[in-house]
């Protein structure tokens, strides 16, 4: 198994594989489910620092006060002329 940040694992057989990126993992997951009808799950061990920062800025972690109100990611409304 290649070492990567995204691991997919089948709940119905011994299929388990690791990928360096989410796109390739998603394709393999879809292919295995389509070909076998099995239920496949994935685990993301780490993401790029920019992705992690964007997630924290957006507050998607579910932790109160996690979002960054100064983030450029949250200024899209103002760029469109909205308050």
FIKOLDREN-190067 format. One line per 3 residues: for each residue y, x, z of N, C-alpha, C, O. Coordinates in Angstrom, 3 decimals. Example, Ala and Ser with C-alpha at 12.3 -4.5 7.8 and 13.67 -1.06 7.14 Angstrom:
BEGIN
-5.690:13.190:7.800:-4.500:12.300:7.800:-3.300:13.200:7.800:-3.319:14.236:8.465; -2.250:12.850:7.080:-1.060:13.670:7.140:0.030:12.900:7.870:1.138:13.409:8.039
REM end
This chain:
BEGIN
-1.180:0.857:0.000:0.000:0.000:0.000:1.235:0.898:0.000:1.326:1.827:0.802; 2.195:0.623:-0.903:3.454:1.354:-0.936:4.258:1.029:0.308:4.195:-0.083:0.832; 5.009:2.008:0.771:5.880:1.763:1.916:7.177:1.155:1.418:7.778:1.664:0.472
7.605:0.097:2.029:8.838:-0.558:1.639:9.388:-1.378:2.772:8.794:-1.472:3.847; 10.536:-1.973:2.514:11.224:-2.761:3.533:10.736:-4.198:3.620:10.964:-4.871:4.626; 10.066:-4.675:2.574:9.630:-6.067:2.533:8.111:-6.101:2.413:7.539:-5.540:1.479
7.468:-6.760:3.360:6.008:-6.859:3.358:5.638:-8.318:3.137:6.140:-9.210:3.821; 4.752:-8.549:2.172:4.222:-9.903:1.984:2.758:-9.883:2.399:2.039:-8.907:2.183; 2.344:-10.985:2.999:0.988:-11.075:3.511:0.466:-12.493:3.323:1.149:-13.468:3.637
-0.746:-12.590:2.809:-1.378:-13.884:2.582:-2.061:-14.346:3.857:-2.722:-13.566:4.542; -1.892:-15.635:4.167:-2.536:-16.228:5.341:-3.985:-16.630:5.054:-4.756:-16.911:5.972; -4.345:-16.653:3.758:-5.659:-17.158:3.377:-6.638:-16.090:2.891:-7.821:-16.379:2.709
-6.160:-14.852:2.679:-7.048:-13.771:2.246:-6.471:-12.444:2.723:-5.508:-12.427:3.490; -7.038:-11.354:2.286:-6.635:-10.026:2.757:-5.453:-9.439:1.994:-5.088:-8.287:2.227; -4.848:-10.202:1.090:-3.728:-9.685:0.297:-2.548:-9.335:1.196:-2.051:-10.172:1.950
-2.113:-8.088:1.102:-0.956:-7.598:1.852:-0.358:-6.470:1.025:-1.068:-5.556:0.606; 0.945:-6.534:0.791:1.599:-5.512:-0.015:3.025:-5.304:0.474:3.645:-6.207:1.036; 3.526:-4.108:0.251:4.859:-3.731:0.696:5.713:-3.381:-0.517:5.216:-2.800:-1.482
6.998:-3.733:-0.470:7.903:-3.518:-1.591:9.218:-2.925:-1.117:9.652:-3.150:0.013; 9.834:-2.171:-1.995:11.118:-1.539:-1.672:12.279:-2.518:-1.776:13.337:-2.293:-1.189; 12.086:-3.608:-2.524:13.191:-4.563:-2.650:12.687:-6.000:-2.644:11.522:-6.278:-2.930
13.591:-6.888:-2.314:13.276:-8.305:-2.150:12.849:-8.962:-3.458:11.960:-9.813:-3.461; 13.472:-8.579:-4.565:13.145:-9.183:-5.857:11.691:-8.994:-6.244:11.016:-9.949:-6.629; 11.211:-7.771:-6.145:9.809:-7.488:-6.498:8.850:-8.179:-5.539:7.791:-8.657:-5.946
9.224:-8.228:-4.271:8.379:-8.914:-3.294:8.296:-10.399:-3.617:7.222:-10.997:-3.533; 9.419:-10.993:-3.985:9.447:-12.428:-4.299:8.577:-12.748:-5.513:7.882:-13.764:-5.531; 8.615:-11.882:-6.524:7.779:-12.079:-7.720:6.302:-12.010:-7.349:5.513:-12.851:-7.778
5.926:-11.008:-6.551:4.526:-10.865:-6.143:4.077:-12.048:-5.290:2.957:-12.536:-5.440; 4.949:-12.506:-4.399:4.643:-13.662:-3.562:4.403:-14.894:-4.434:3.404:-15.592:-4.263; 5.313:-15.159:-5.362:5.165:-16.313:-6.257:3.904:-16.202:-7.107:3.178:-17.181:-7.279
3.644:-14.998:-7.641:2.449:-14.797:-8.469:1.179:-15.077:-7.681:0.283:-15.764:-8.171; 1.095:-14.551:-6.463:-0.124:-14.758:-5.666:-0.300:-16.236:-5.314:-1.405:-16.770:-5.410; 0.779:-16.889:-4.910:0.672:-18.320:-4.586:0.281:-19.131:-5.818:-0.539:-20.044:-5.724
0.861:-18.805:-6.969:0.548:-19.550:-8.202:-0.891:-19.341:-8.644:-1.568:-20.286:-9.049; -1.353:-18.107:-8.565:-2.694:-17.777:-9.036:-3.796:-18.257:-8.097:-4.890:-18.600:-8.544; -3.511:-18.283:-6.803:-4.576:-18.582:-5.837:-4.388:-19.891:-5.079:-5.355:-20.452:-4.563
-3.151:-20.380:-5.008:-2.865:-21.551:-4.194:-2.778:-21.220:-2.712:-2.705:-22.115:-1.870; -2.785:-19.935:-2.402:-2.721:-19.494:-1.013:-1.293:-19.550:-0.479:-0.326:-19.633:-1.237; -1.191:-19.503:0.839:0.098:-19.487:1.519:0.458:-18.042:1.871:-0.249:-17.381:2.632
1.560:-17.569:1.312:1.984:-16.190:1.526:3.299:-16.201:2.293:4.164:-17.045:2.056; 3.436:-15.265:3.204:4.654:-15.137:3.995:5.196:-13.727:3.815:4.502:-12.843:3.313; 6.431:-13.529:4.227:6.996:-12.192:4.126:7.759:-11.820:5.371:8.153:-12.669:6.171
7.959:-10.511:5.512:8.722:-9.964:6.623:9.656:-8.907:6.042:9.221:-8.029:5.297; 10.923:-8.992:6.381:11.898:-8.019:5.921:12.197:-7.091:7.091:12.777:-7.507:8.094; 11.795:-5.826:6.954:11.952:-4.866:8.039:13.389:-4.373:8.163:13.876:-4.163:9.274
14.062:-4.188:7.050:15.448:-3.720:7.101:16.141:-4.074:5.791:15.495:-4.304:4.768; 17.450:-4.113:5.843:18.263:-4.371:4.659:19.339:-3.297:4.575:19.569:-2.564:5.538; 19.988:-3.206:3.440:21.056:-2.226:3.252:22.178:-2.489:4.258:22.408:-3.635:4.643
22.873:-1.438:4.682:23.950:-1.618:5.664:25.002:-2.648:5.238:25.504:-3.388:6.084; 25.341:-2.712:3.964:26.321:-3.694:3.493:25.831:-5.116:3.647:26.610:-6.011:3.974; 24.546:-5.336:3.414:23.957:-6.669:3.568:23.944:-7.063:5.039:24.248:-8.203:5.390
23.592:-6.118:5.886:23.582:-6.384:7.324:24.990:-6.704:7.824:25.177:-7.625:8.620; 25.984:-5.936:7.351:27.373:-6.174:7.758:27.851:-7.540:7.261:28.518:-8.268:7.996; 27.515:-7.888:6.023:27.921:-9.183:5.470:27.304:-10.332:6.260:27.963:-11.342:6.508
26.040:-10.180:6.655:25.393:-11.207:7.459:26.070:-11.365:8.804:26.274:-12.483:9.278; 26.420:-10.242:9.421:27.104:-10.296:10.711:28.489:-10.916:10.551:28.910:-11.716:11.387; 29.202:-10.553:9.479:30.533:-11.114:9.232:30.476:-12.619:9.038:31.360:-13.345:9.490
29.441:-13.081:8.369:29.325:-14.508:8.082:28.806:-15.293:9.285:28.909:-16.519:9.313; 28.259:-14.607:10.261:27.768:-15.279:11.462:26.429:-15.943:11.283:26.107:-16.874:12.021; 25.634:-15.497:10.326:24.359:-16.157:10.075:23.290:-15.801:11.093:22.188:-16.347:11.052
23.604:-14.892:12.007:22.581:-14.479:12.964:22.335:-15.541:14.029:21.353:-15.455:14.767; 23.199:-16.529:14.120:22.999:-17.595:15.080:23.500:-17.276:16.472:23.335:-18.077:17.393; 24.103:-16.127:16.633:24.625:-15.724:17.936:26.098:-16.129:18.010:26.872:-15.778:17.118
26.499:-16.853:19.044:27.907:-17.233:19.163:28.814:-15.995:19.116:28.453:-14.930:19.616; 29.972:-16.152:18.521:30.963:-15.082:18.388:30.473:-13.917:17.541:31.006:-12.812:17.651; 29.487:-14.135:16.713:28.962:-13.065:15.871:29.830:-12.865:14.635:29.933:-11.750:14.122
30.449:-13.925:14.158:31.182:-13.793:12.908:32.462:-12.987:13.098:33.028:-12.927:14.189; 32.895:-12.374:12.012:34.099:-11.560:11.992:35.178:-12.346:11.262:35.131:-12.422:10.034; 36.147:-12.933:11.956:37.164:-13.751:11.294:38.058:-12.940:10.362:38.763:-13.523:9.538
38.048:-11.606:10.471:38.851:-10.752:9.597:38.099:-10.306:8.352:38.650:-9.564:7.539; 36.875:-10.734:8.185:36.061:-10.315:7.053:36.614:-10.855:5.740:37.052:-12.002:5.654; 36.585:-10.010:4.732:36.980:-10.445:3.383:36.037:-11.516:2.850:36.409:-12.288:1.966
34.827:-11.565:3.379:33.865:-12.573:2.946:34.303:-13.982:3.316:33.904:-14.950:2.669; 35.118:-14.100:4.349:35.547:-15.412:4.810:36.896:-15.825:4.230:37.409:-16.891:4.570; 37.478:-15.000:3.360:38.780:-15.296:2.769:38.684:-16.004:1.416:39.706:-16.179:0.752
37.509:-16.409:0.997:37.362:-17.018:-0.322:38.164:-18.309:-0.429:38.673:-18.619:-1.506; 38.292:-19.066:0.650:39.099:-20.294:0.604:40.555:-19.983:0.357:41.208:-20.663:-0.435; 41.078:-18.965:1.021:42.477:-18.590:0.852:42.732:-18.068:-0.549:43.811:-18.290:-1.097
41.771:-17.384:-1.141:41.940:-16.884:-2.501:42.036:-18.027:-3.503:42.623:-17.871:-4.574; 41.457:-19.176:-3.156:41.502:-20.355:-4.024:42.668:-21.267:-3.684:42.757:-22.379:-4.204; 43.571:-20.805:-2.810:44.728:-21.601:-2.442:44.449:-22.645:-1.381:45.282:-23.522:-1.150
43.310:-22.573:-0.737:42.959:-23.525:0.322:43.334:-22.931:1.674:43.361:-21.707:1.808; 43.622:-23.749:2.674:43.972:-23.228:4.005:42.813:-22.555:4.693:42.958:-22.070:5.816
REM end
